[in-house]
Amino acid sequence: GLQQFKSPLLQLPFIEEDHLRRVSNHKKFKIKSIRDLVSMKESDRREDNSYEELLAVLGSFPHINMEIKTQVLD
């Protein structure tokens, strides 16, 4: 688990605080979430062994959409 204020990207293998600073401030990509990373075009991604393992982990994340509705029950 992570502290509440930490980026969910830190759950991924090989991702460290320094990486987060670089990708969140990148002029072209601005990656701030796991969904942003998954949404990148394949051609924009690195191609090395660490990156391949990272992609395998990303592929195992479930894609869940939630809708929250607040109401008062009498």
PDB file of N, CA, C and O in Angstrom:
ATOM      1  N   GLY A   1       0.809  -1.182   0.000  1.00  0.00           N
ATOM      2  CA  GLY A   1       0.000   0.000   0.000  1.00  0.00           C
ATOM      3  C   GLY A   1       0.857   1.252   0.000  1.00  0.00           C
ATOM      4  O   GLY A   1       2.058   1.223   0.271  1.00  0.00           O
ATOM      5  N   LEU A   2       0.205   2.328  -0.308  1.00  0.00           N
ATOM      6  CA  LEU A   2       0.860   3.631  -0.362  1.00  0.00           C
ATOM      7  C   LEU A   2       0.177   4.607   0.572  1.00  0.00           C
ATOM      8  O   LEU A   2      -0.989   4.440   0.930  1.00  0.00           O
ATOM      9  N   GLN A   3       0.925   5.634   0.965  1.00  0.00           N
ATOM     10  CA  GLN A   3       0.298   6.715   1.700  1.00  0.00           C
ATOM     11  C   GLN A   3      -0.678   7.419   0.765  1.00  0.00           C
ATOM     12  O   GLN A   3      -0.474   7.432  -0.449  1.00  0.00           O
ATOM     13  N   GLN A   4      -1.717   7.993   1.312  1.00  0.00           N
ATOM     14  CA  GLN A   4      -2.798   8.560   0.520  1.00  0.00           C
ATOM     15  C   GLN A   4      -2.326   9.614  -0.478  1.00  0.00           C
ATOM     16  O   GLN A   4      -2.878   9.706  -1.574  1.00  0.00           O
ATOM     17  N   PHE A   5      -1.329  10.402  -0.125  1.00  0.00           N
ATOM     18  CA  PHE A   5      -0.887  11.485  -0.997  1.00  0.00           C
ATOM     19  C   PHE A   5       0.133  11.041  -2.046  1.00  0.00           C
ATOM     20  O   PHE A   5       0.528  11.851  -2.884  1.00  0.00           O
ATOM     21  N   LYS A   6       0.565   9.793  -2.027  1.00  0.00           N
ATOM     22  CA  LYS A   6       1.548   9.289  -2.984  1.00  0.00           C
ATOM     23  C   LYS A   6       0.878   8.908  -4.304  1.00  0.00           C
ATOM     24  O   LYS A   6      -0.299   8.550  -4.336  1.00  0.00           O
ATOM     25  N   SER A   7       1.635   8.989  -5.376  1.00  0.00           N
ATOM     26  CA  SER A   7       1.128   8.650  -6.704  1.00  0.00           C
ATOM     27  C   SER A   7       0.890   7.148  -6.826  1.00  0.00           C
ATOM     28  O   SER A   7       1.713   6.357  -6.364  1.00  0.00           O
ATOM     29  N   PRO A   8      -0.228   6.742  -7.444  1.00  0.00           N
ATOM     30  CA  PRO A   8      -0.466   5.315  -7.676  1.00  0.00           C
ATOM     31  C   PRO A   8       0.571   4.704  -8.619  1.00  0.00           C
ATOM     32  O   PRO A   8       0.730   3.484  -8.652  1.00  0.00           O
ATOM     33  N   LEU A   9       1.275   5.536  -9.383  1.00  0.00           N
ATOM     34  CA  LEU A   9       2.316   5.030 -10.272  1.00  0.00           C
ATOM     35  C   LEU A   9       3.458   4.368  -9.499  1.00  0.00           C
ATOM     36  O   LEU A   9       4.187   3.547 -10.055  1.00  0.00           O
ATOM     37  N   LEU A  10       3.616   4.721  -8.224  1.00  0.00           N
ATOM     38  CA  LEU A  10       4.678   4.124  -7.408  1.00  0.00           C
ATOM     39  C   LEU A  10       4.407   2.656  -7.090  1.00  0.00           C
ATOM     40  O   LEU A  10       5.288   1.975  -6.565  1.00  0.00           O
ATOM     41  N   GLN A  11       3.219   2.156  -7.394  1.00  0.00           N
ATOM     42  CA  GLN A  11       2.902   0.739  -7.209  1.00  0.00           C
ATOM     43  C   GLN A  11       3.541  -0.123  -8.289  1.00  0.00           C
ATOM     44  O   GLN A  11       3.653  -1.339  -8.133  1.00  0.00           O
ATOM     45  N   LEU A  12       3.957   0.501  -9.376  1.00  0.00           N
ATOM     46  CA  LEU A  12       4.487  -0.225 -10.524  1.00  0.00           C
ATOM     47  C   LEU A  12       5.964  -0.542 -10.336  1.00  0.00           C
ATOM     48  O   LEU A  12       6.687   0.215  -9.688  1.00  0.00           O
ATOM     49  N   PRO A  13       6.419  -1.669 -10.907  1.00  0.00           N
ATOM     50  CA  PRO A  13       7.837  -2.016 -10.778  1.00  0.00           C
ATOM     51  C   PRO A  13       8.714  -0.990 -11.493  1.00  0.00           C
ATOM     52  O   PRO A  13       8.346  -0.476 -12.549  1.00  0.00           O
ATOM     53  N   PHE A  14       9.870  -0.698 -10.911  1.00  0.00           N
ATOM     54  CA  PHE A  14      10.899   0.172 -11.478  1.00  0.00           C
ATOM     55  C   PHE A  14      10.542   1.657 -11.465  1.00  0.00           C
ATOM     56  O   PHE A  14      11.358   2.466 -11.907  1.00  0.00           O
ATOM     57  N   ILE A  15       9.383   2.052 -10.988  1.00  0.00           N
ATOM     58  CA  ILE A  15       8.992   3.463 -10.943  1.00  0.00           C
ATOM     59  C   ILE A  15       9.382   4.038  -9.585  1.00  0.00           C
ATOM     60  O   ILE A  15       9.008   3.503  -8.542  1.00  0.00           O
ATOM     61  N   GLU A  16      10.129   5.121  -9.612  1.00  0.00           N
ATOM     62  CA  GLU A  16      10.576   5.786  -8.389  1.00  0.00           C
ATOM     63  C   GLU A  16      10.188   7.259  -8.447  1.00  0.00           C
ATOM     64  O   GLU A  16       9.746   7.747  -9.487  1.00  0.00           O
ATOM     65  N   GLU A  17      10.353   7.966  -7.332  1.00  0.00           N
ATOM     66  CA  GLU A  17       9.979   9.387  -7.241  1.00  0.00           C
ATOM     67  C   GLU A  17      10.623  10.210  -8.356  1.00  0.00           C
ATOM     68  O   GLU A  17       9.973  11.080  -8.937  1.00  0.00           O
ATOM     69  N   ASP A  18      11.891   9.944  -8.658  1.00  0.00           N
ATOM     70  CA  ASP A  18      12.589  10.694  -9.704  1.00  0.00           C
ATOM     71  C   ASP A  18      11.906  10.526 -11.057  1.00  0.00           C
ATOM     72  O   ASP A  18      11.776  11.488 -11.815  1.00  0.00           O
ATOM     73  N   HIS A  19      11.471   9.308 -11.360  1.00  0.00           N
ATOM     74  CA  HIS A  19      10.759   9.058 -12.615  1.00  0.00           C
ATOM     75  C   HIS A  19       9.467   9.868 -12.665  1.00  0.00           C
ATOM     76  O   HIS A  19       9.117  10.435 -13.700  1.00  0.00           O
ATOM     77  N   LEU A  20       8.771   9.914 -11.544  1.00  0.00           N
ATOM     78  CA  LEU A  20       7.499  10.645 -11.501  1.00  0.00           C
ATOM     79  C   LEU A  20       7.694  12.121 -11.804  1.00  0.00           C
ATOM     80  O   LEU A  20       6.894  12.720 -12.522  1.00  0.00           O
ATOM     81  N   ARG A  21       8.748  12.709 -11.263  1.00  0.00           N
ATOM     82  CA  ARG A  21       9.011  14.130 -11.535  1.00  0.00           C
ATOM     83  C   ARG A  21       9.227  14.357 -13.023  1.00  0.00           C
ATOM     84  O   ARG A  21       8.744  15.340 -13.583  1.00  0.00           O
ATOM     85  N   ARG A  22       9.949  13.451 -13.658  1.00  0.00           N
ATOM     86  CA  ARG A  22      10.232  13.620 -15.091  1.00  0.00           C
ATOM     87  C   ARG A  22       8.990  13.426 -15.954  1.00  0.00           C
ATOM     88  O   ARG A  22       8.758  14.216 -16.870  1.00  0.00           O
ATOM     89  N   VAL A  23       8.191  12.404 -15.690  1.00  0.00           N
ATOM     90  CA  VAL A  23       7.035  12.144 -16.558  1.00  0.00           C
ATOM     91  C   VAL A  23       5.867  13.083 -16.290  1.00  0.00           C
ATOM     92  O   VAL A  23       5.098  13.379 -17.205  1.00  0.00           O
ATOM     93  N   SER A  24       5.719  13.552 -15.066  1.00  0.00           N
ATOM     94  CA  SER A  24       4.595  14.452 -14.785  1.00  0.00           C
ATOM     95  C   SER A  24       4.855  15.859 -15.307  1.00  0.00           C
ATOM     96  O   SER A  24       3.915  16.630 -15.498  1.00  0.00           O
ATOM     97  N   ASN A  25       6.126  16.203 -15.542  1.00  0.00           N
ATOM     98  CA  ASN A  25       6.460  17.526 -16.075  1.00  0.00           C
ATOM     99  C   ASN A  25       6.885  17.482 -17.539  1.00  0.00           C
ATOM    100  O   ASN A  25       7.323  18.495 -18.085  1.00  0.00           O
ATOM    101  N   HIS A  26       6.761  16.330 -18.173  1.00  0.00           N
ATOM    102  CA  HIS A  26       7.168  16.177 -19.569  1.00  0.00           C
ATOM    103  C   HIS A  26       6.299  17.060 -20.457  1.00  0.00           C
ATOM    104  O   HIS A  26       5.085  17.128 -20.269  1.00  0.00           O
ATOM    105  N   LYS A  27       6.917  17.735 -21.423  1.00  0.00           N
ATOM    106  CA  LYS A  27       6.184  18.673 -22.290  1.00  0.00           C
ATOM    107  C   LYS A  27       5.107  17.984 -23.121  1.00  0.00           C
ATOM    108  O   LYS A  27       4.037  18.553 -23.335  1.00  0.00           O
ATOM    109  N   LYS A  28       5.371  16.781 -23.585  1.00  0.00           N
ATOM    110  CA  LYS A  28       4.451  16.113 -24.505  1.00  0.00           C
ATOM    111  C   LYS A  28       3.449  15.186 -23.810  1.00  0.00           C
ATOM    112  O   LYS A  28       2.287  15.141 -24.213  1.00  0.00           O
ATOM    113  N   PHE A  29       3.866  14.450 -22.782  1.00  0.00           N
ATOM    114  CA  PHE A  29       3.028  13.373 -22.257  1.00  0.00           C
ATOM    115  C   PHE A  29       2.265  13.691 -20.978  1.00  0.00           C
ATOM    116  O   PHE A  29       1.095  13.320 -20.882  1.00  0.00           O
ATOM    117  N   LYS A  30       2.849  14.348 -20.003  1.00  0.00           N
ATOM    118  CA  LYS A  30       2.184  14.701 -18.740  1.00  0.00           C
ATOM    119  C   LYS A  30       1.489  13.495 -18.098  1.00  0.00           C
ATOM    120  O   LYS A  30       0.273  13.514 -17.911  1.00  0.00           O
ATOM    121  N   ILE A  31       2.234  12.466 -17.766  1.00  0.00           N
ATOM    122  CA  ILE A  31       1.683  11.245 -17.180  1.00  0.00           C
ATOM    123  C   ILE A  31       1.507  11.443 -15.682  1.00  0.00           C
ATOM    124  O   ILE A  31       2.485  11.636 -14.960  1.00  0.00           O
ATOM    125  N   LYS A  32       0.269  11.396 -15.215  1.00  0.00           N
ATOM    126  CA  LYS A  32      -0.025  11.590 -13.799  1.00  0.00           C
ATOM    127  C   LYS A  32      -0.765  10.397 -13.186  1.00  0.00           C
ATOM    128  O   LYS A  32      -0.919  10.327 -11.967  1.00  0.00           O
ATOM    129  N   SER A  33      -1.221   9.462 -14.020  1.00  0.00           N
ATOM    130  CA  SER A  33      -1.979   8.324 -13.501  1.00  0.00           C
ATOM    131  C   SER A  33      -1.613   7.062 -14.276  1.00  0.00           C
ATOM    132  O   SER A  33      -0.977   7.120 -15.328  1.00  0.00           O
ATOM    133  N   ILE A  34      -2.025   5.932 -13.735  1.00  0.00           N
ATOM    134  CA  ILE A  34      -1.797   4.660 -14.421  1.00  0.00           C
ATOM    135  C   ILE A  34      -2.547   4.652 -15.746  1.00  0.00           C
ATOM    136  O   ILE A  34      -2.041   4.139 -16.744  1.00  0.00           O
ATOM    137  N   ARG A  35      -3.745   5.213 -15.760  1.00  0.00           N
ATOM    138  CA  ARG A  35      -4.523   5.282 -17.001  1.00  0.00           C
ATOM    139  C   ARG A  35      -3.783   6.093 -18.065  1.00  0.00           C
ATOM    140  O   ARG A  35      -3.798   5.716 -19.237  1.00  0.00           O
ATOM    141  N   ASP A  36      -3.133   7.202 -17.683  1.00  0.00           N
ATOM    142  CA  ASP A  36      -2.345   7.993 -18.637  1.00  0.00           C
ATOM    143  C   ASP A  36      -1.236   7.144 -19.244  1.00  0.00           C
ATOM    144  O   ASP A  36      -0.987   7.211 -20.448  1.00  0.00           O
ATOM    145  N   LEU A  37      -0.575   6.355 -18.423  1.00  0.00           N
ATOM    146  CA  LEU A  37       0.515   5.508 -18.899  1.00  0.00           C
ATOM    147  C   LEU A  37      -0.005   4.431 -19.845  1.00  0.00           C
ATOM    148  O   LEU A  37       0.607   4.170 -20.881  1.00  0.00           O
ATOM    149  N   VAL A  38      -1.112   3.813 -19.504  1.00  0.00           N
ATOM    150  CA  VAL A  38      -1.704   2.771 -20.349  1.00  0.00           C
ATOM    151  C   VAL A  38      -2.161   3.359 -21.683  1.00  0.00           C
ATOM    152  O   VAL A  38      -2.097   2.683 -22.710  1.00  0.00           O
ATOM    153  N   SER A  39      -2.616   4.599 -21.678  1.00  0.00           N
ATOM    154  CA  SER A  39      -3.162   5.242 -22.876  1.00  0.00           C
ATOM    155  C   SER A  39      -2.100   5.690 -23.877  1.00  0.00           C
ATOM    156  O   SER A  39      -2.433   6.053 -25.005  1.00  0.00           O
ATOM    157  N   MET A  40      -0.838   5.669 -23.485  1.00  0.00           N
ATOM    158  CA  MET A  40       0.220   6.106 -24.405  1.00  0.00           C
ATOM    159  C   MET A  40       0.286   5.198 -25.626  1.00  0.00           C
ATOM    160  O   MET A  40       0.016   4.000 -25.540  1.00  0.00           O
ATOM    161  N   LYS A  41       0.648   5.783 -26.760  1.00  0.00           N
ATOM    162  CA  LYS A  41       0.855   4.989 -27.966  1.00  0.00           C
ATOM    163  C   LYS A  41       2.079   4.096 -27.774  1.00  0.00           C
ATOM    164  O   LYS A  41       3.050   4.490 -27.128  1.00  0.00           O
ATOM    165  N   GLU A  42       2.025   2.915 -28.328  1.00  0.00           N
ATOM    166  CA  GLU A  42       3.132   1.955 -28.217  1.00  0.00           C
ATOM    167  C   GLU A  42       4.440   2.563 -28.727  1.00  0.00           C
ATOM    168  O   GLU A  42       5.501   2.311 -28.156  1.00  0.00           O
ATOM    169  N   SER A  43       4.373   3.349 -29.779  1.00  0.00           N
ATOM    170  CA  SER A  43       5.582   3.936 -30.368  1.00  0.00           C
ATOM    171  C   SER A  43       6.244   4.972 -29.460  1.00  0.00           C
ATOM    172  O   SER A  43       7.421   5.284 -29.642  1.00  0.00           O
ATOM    173  N   ASP A  44       5.506   5.508 -28.487  1.00  0.00           N
ATOM    174  CA  ASP A  44       6.053   6.506 -27.568  1.00  0.00           C
ATOM    175  C   ASP A  44       6.680   5.881 -26.325  1.00  0.00           C
ATOM    176  O   ASP A  44       7.204   6.598 -25.474  1.00  0.00           O
ATOM    177  N   ARG A  45       6.634   4.581 -26.212  1.00  0.00           N
ATOM    178  CA  ARG A  45       7.139   3.903 -25.022  1.00  0.00           C
ATOM    179  C   ARG A  45       8.558   3.398 -25.231  1.00  0.00           C
ATOM    180  O   ARG A  45       8.995   3.179 -26.360  1.00  0.00           O
ATOM    181  N   ARG A  46       9.266   3.218 -24.128  1.00  0.00           N
ATOM    182  CA  ARG A  46      10.616   2.659 -24.177  1.00  0.00           C
ATOM    183  C   ARG A  46      10.549   1.171 -24.485  1.00  0.00           C
ATOM    184  O   ARG A  46       9.520   0.526 -24.285  1.00  0.00           O
ATOM    185  N   GLU A  47      11.658   0.638 -24.973  1.00  0.00           N
ATOM    186  CA  GLU A  47      11.711  -0.788 -25.285  1.00  0.00           C
ATOM    187  C   GLU A  47      12.946  -1.418 -24.644  1.00  0.00           C
ATOM    188  O   GLU A  47      13.985  -1.545 -25.292  1.00  0.00           O
ATOM    189  N   ASP A  48      12.840  -1.805 -23.399  1.00  0.00           N
ATOM    190  CA  ASP A  48      13.899  -2.572 -22.748  1.00  0.00           C
ATOM    191  C   ASP A  48      13.244  -3.584 -21.814  1.00  0.00           C
ATOM    192  O   ASP A  48      12.022  -3.593 -21.670  1.00  0.00           O
ATOM    193  N   ASN A  49      14.040  -4.430 -21.183  1.00  0.00           N
ATOM    194  CA  ASN A  49      13.488  -5.513 -20.358  1.00  0.00           C
ATOM    195  C   ASN A  49      12.653  -5.001 -19.191  1.00  0.00           C
ATOM    196  O   ASN A  49      11.586  -5.546 -18.909  1.00  0.00           O
ATOM    197  N   SER A  50      13.124  -3.963 -18.513  1.00  0.00           N
ATOM    198  CA  SER A  50      12.367  -3.406 -17.389  1.00  0.00           C
ATOM    199  C   SER A  50      11.015  -2.891 -17.860  1.00  0.00           C
ATOM    200  O   SER A  50       9.996  -3.071 -17.194  1.00  0.00           O
ATOM    201  N   TYR A  51      11.029  -2.256 -19.002  1.00  0.00           N
ATOM    202  CA  TYR A  51       9.792  -1.697 -19.525  1.00  0.00           C
ATOM    203  C   TYR A  51       8.814  -2.807 -19.912  1.00  0.00           C
ATOM    204  O   TYR A  51       7.610  -2.672 -19.696  1.00  0.00           O
ATOM    205  N   GLU A  52       9.314  -3.886 -20.473  1.00  0.00           N
ATOM    206  CA  GLU A  52       8.449  -5.015 -20.834  1.00  0.00           C
ATOM    207  C   GLU A  52       7.782  -5.598 -19.592  1.00  0.00           C
ATOM    208  O   GLU A  52       6.606  -5.961 -19.635  1.00  0.00           O
ATOM    209  N   GLU A  53       8.517  -5.692 -18.492  1.00  0.00           N
ATOM    210  CA  GLU A  53       7.932  -6.190 -17.247  1.00  0.00           C
ATOM    211  C   GLU A  53       6.876  -5.215 -16.725  1.00  0.00           C
ATOM    212  O   GLU A  53       5.832  -5.633 -16.224  1.00  0.00           O
ATOM    213  N   LEU A  54       7.150  -3.927 -16.843  1.00  0.00           N
ATOM    214  CA  LEU A  54       6.183  -2.907 -16.440  1.00  0.00           C
ATOM    215  C   LEU A  54       4.894  -3.043 -17.252  1.00  0.00           C
ATOM    216  O   LEU A  54       3.801  -2.943 -16.695  1.00  0.00           O
ATOM    217  N   LEU A  55       5.009  -3.267 -18.546  1.00  0.00           N
ATOM    218  CA  LEU A  55       3.825  -3.446 -19.389  1.00  0.00           C
ATOM    219  C   LEU A  55       3.020  -4.672 -18.972  1.00  0.00           C
ATOM    220  O   LEU A  55       1.789  -4.650 -19.001  1.00  0.00           O
ATOM    221  N   ALA A  56       3.709  -5.735 -18.586  1.00  0.00           N
ATOM    222  CA  ALA A  56       3.006  -6.939 -18.131  1.00  0.00           C
ATOM    223  C   ALA A  56       2.191  -6.639 -16.877  1.00  0.00           C
ATOM    224  O   ALA A  56       1.061  -7.107 -16.743  1.00  0.00           O
ATOM    225  N   VAL A  57       2.759  -5.863 -15.964  1.00  0.00           N
ATOM    226  CA  VAL A  57       2.027  -5.483 -14.746  1.00  0.00           C
ATOM    227  C   VAL A  57       0.838  -4.602 -15.101  1.00  0.00           C
ATOM    228  O   VAL A  57      -0.257  -4.800 -14.573  1.00  0.00           O
ATOM    229  N   LEU A  58       1.038  -3.631 -15.989  1.00  0.00           N
ATOM    230  CA  LEU A  58      -0.073  -2.759 -16.405  1.00  0.00           C
ATOM    231  C   LEU A  58      -1.207  -3.566 -17.031  1.00  0.00           C
ATOM    232  O   LEU A  58      -2.381  -3.249 -16.837  1.00  0.00           O
ATOM    233  N   GLY A  59      -0.854  -4.601 -17.776  1.00  0.00           N
ATOM    234  CA  GLY A  59      -1.867  -5.436 -18.408  1.00  0.00           C
ATOM    235  C   GLY A  59      -2.700  -6.224 -17.415  1.00  0.00           C
ATOM    236  O   GLY A  59      -3.802  -6.663 -17.744  1.00  0.00           O
ATOM    237  N   SER A  60      -2.191  -6.409 -16.207  1.00  0.00           N
ATOM    238  CA  SER A  60      -2.933  -7.172 -15.207  1.00  0.00           C
ATOM    239  C   SER A  60      -3.884  -6.302 -14.382  1.00  0.00           C
ATOM    240  O   SER A  60      -4.690  -6.835 -13.619  1.00  0.00           O
ATOM    241  N   PHE A  61      -3.807  -4.975 -14.519  1.00  0.00           N
ATOM    242  CA  PHE A  61      -4.708  -4.089 -13.782  1.00  0.00           C
ATOM    243  C   PHE A  61      -6.114  -4.185 -14.366  1.00  0.00           C
ATOM    244  O   PHE A  61      -6.276  -4.146 -15.585  1.00  0.00           O
ATOM    245  N   PRO A  62      -7.120  -4.308 -13.528  1.00  0.00           N
ATOM    246  CA  PRO A  62      -8.496  -4.326 -14.043  1.00  0.00           C
ATOM    247  C   PRO A  62      -8.915  -2.927 -14.485  1.00  0.00           C
ATOM    248  O   PRO A  62      -8.449  -1.930 -13.935  1.00  0.00           O
ATOM    249  N   HIS A  63      -9.779  -2.861 -15.462  1.00  0.00           N
ATOM    250  CA  HIS A  63     -10.337  -1.582 -15.922  1.00  0.00           C
ATOM    251  C   HIS A  63     -11.730  -1.464 -15.315  1.00  0.00           C
ATOM    252  O   HIS A  63     -12.657  -2.158 -15.731  1.00  0.00           O
ATOM    253  N   ILE A  64     -11.869  -0.587 -14.336  1.00  0.00           N
ATOM    254  CA  ILE A  64     -13.127  -0.462 -13.596  1.00  0.00           C
ATOM    255  C   ILE A  64     -13.627   0.970 -13.686  1.00  0.00           C
ATOM    256  O   ILE A  64     -12.883   1.913 -13.418  1.00  0.00           O
ATOM    257  N   ASN A  65     -14.880   1.127 -14.061  1.00  0.00           N
ATOM    258  CA  ASN A  65     -15.543   2.431 -14.018  1.00  0.00           C
ATOM    259  C   ASN A  65     -16.584   2.377 -12.918  1.00  0.00           C
ATOM    260  O   ASN A  65     -17.329   1.404 -12.802  1.00  0.00           O
ATOM    261  N   MET A  66     -16.634   3.425 -12.112  1.00  0.00           N
ATOM    262  CA  MET A  66     -17.606   3.475 -11.021  1.00  0.00           C
ATOM    263  C   MET A  66     -18.414   4.756 -11.126  1.00  0.00           C
ATOM    264  O   MET A  66     -17.901   5.804 -11.518  1.00  0.00           O
ATOM    265  N   GLU A  67     -19.667   4.653 -10.775  1.00  0.00           N
ATOM    266  CA  GLU A  67     -20.531   5.820 -10.696  1.00  0.00           C
ATOM    267  C   GLU A  67     -21.070   5.882  -9.276  1.00  0.00           C
ATOM    268  O   GLU A  67     -21.615   4.904  -8.765  1.00  0.00           O
ATOM    269  N   ILE A  68     -20.914   7.027  -8.650  1.00  0.00           N
ATOM    270  CA  ILE A  68     -21.362   7.193  -7.271  1.00  0.00           C
ATOM    271  C   ILE A  68     -22.559   8.121  -7.261  1.00  0.00           C
ATOM    272  O   ILE A  68     -22.528   9.208  -7.840  1.00  0.00           O
ATOM    273  N   LYS A  69     -23.617   7.678  -6.595  1.00  0.00           N
ATOM    274  CA  LYS A  69     -24.827   8.480  -6.489  1.00  0.00           C
ATOM    275  C   LYS A  69     -25.142   8.649  -5.008  1.00  0.00           C
ATOM    276  O   LYS A  69     -25.261   7.670  -4.270  1.00  0.00           O
ATOM    277  N   THR A  70     -25.273   9.895  -4.587  1.00  0.00           N
ATOM    278  CA  THR A  70     -25.588  10.197  -3.195  1.00  0.00           C
ATOM    279  C   THR A  70     -27.082  10.436  -3.070  1.00  0.00           C
ATOM    280  O   THR A  70     -27.670  11.187  -3.849  1.00  0.00           O
ATOM    281  N   GLN A  71     -27.690   9.791  -2.085  1.00  0.00           N
ATOM    282  CA  GLN A  71     -29.121   9.988  -1.866  1.00  0.00           C
ATOM    283  C   GLN A  71     -29.454   9.746  -0.401  1.00  0.00           C
ATOM    284  O   GLN A  71     -28.701   9.100   0.328  1.00  0.00           O
ATOM    285  N   VAL A  72     -30.578  10.270   0.004  1.00  0.00           N
ATOM    286  CA  VAL A  72     -31.051  10.101   1.375  1.00  0.00           C
ATOM    287  C   VAL A  72     -32.201   9.107   1.350  1.00  0.00           C
ATOM    288  O   VAL A  72     -33.164   9.279   0.602  1.00  0.00           O
ATOM    289  N   LEU A  73     -32.097   8.068   2.168  1.00  0.00           N
ATOM    290  CA  LEU A  73     -33.165   7.075   2.262  1.00  0.00           C
ATOM    291  C   LEU A  73     -34.000   7.362   3.506  1.00  0.00           C
ATOM    292  O   LEU A  73     -33.454   7.521   4.597  1.00  0.00           O
ATOM    293  N   ASP A  74     -35.301   7.428   3.348  1.00  0.00           N
ATOM    294  CA  ASP A  74     -36.205   7.667   4.487  1.00  0.00           C
ATOM    295  C   ASP A  74     -36.698   6.360   5.053  1.00  0.00           C
ATOM    296  O   ASP A  74     -37.467   6.353   6.014  1.00  0.00           O
TER     297      ASP A  74
END
